[in-house]
Amino acid sequence: MSLSPVARARADSARHPYTAADVSFMYHMIGHHAQAIVMAGWADSHRASPSVRTLAARIINAQRDEIAFMQQWLRNRLQPVPGETGMDMAMPMSGSHGDTLMPGMLTEAQMHQLDQARSADFDRSFLTFMIQHHHGAVVMVQNLFATYGAAQDEIVFKLASDINVDQTTEIARMERMLLTLQIQGAL
């Protein structure tokens, strides 16, 4: 007899318990990724360069998949899922402590600035802001790993580790792209 996803999650959690920090990480990373998808989604309409458009498409693909994975992880553990039951995926952007944004999240003013930019200005703003955003995701992973008992669930550990590696790699790539833009602008 095959176990349901909820039953499998409970069995997995009995062996590798998940914590409130794991749930919070998954929940909030969904909102964090949602903002990155909005930012990356503007690349085409804001006349980004081909290299920025390619990067933006990669960000969208990777983070949509991760959002679906995190939503399913929460769902399987009968936890609240952003984007379901009337909860807006943007809701976690405010963080859980008043108006404090999650690490790396762009403010409304920064989002507006990015939305107003076009062409080379969009490329510079996008890379600058996405570097900030990715650094925030790395901080969220570091905070998770620094929390006693957190990330013992193999799925949470692997996802957080993958996010750390992917975002760190993309930060280095975006820093090189930004440097190239700055050099070109100086000529």
TAFENTA-V828050 format. One record per pair of residues at least 24 apart in sequence whose C-alpha atoms are under 6 Angstrom apart, sorted by sequence separation. I is the first residue (numbers start at 0). J is the second residue. If there is no record, write none. Layout:
# TAFENTA-V828050
I & J
I & J
This chain:
# TAFENTA-V828050
137 & 163
103 & 131
104 & 132
103 & 132
32 & 62
103 & 135
102 & 135
133 & 166
29 & 66
130 & 170
25 & 69
126 & 173
30 & 88
30 & 89
30 & 91
30 & 92
27 & 91
8 & 75
5 & 75
4 & 75
46 & 117
47 & 118
45 & 117
46 & 118
47 & 122
21 & 149
20 & 149
18 & 149
17 & 152
15 & 151
16 & 152
15 & 152
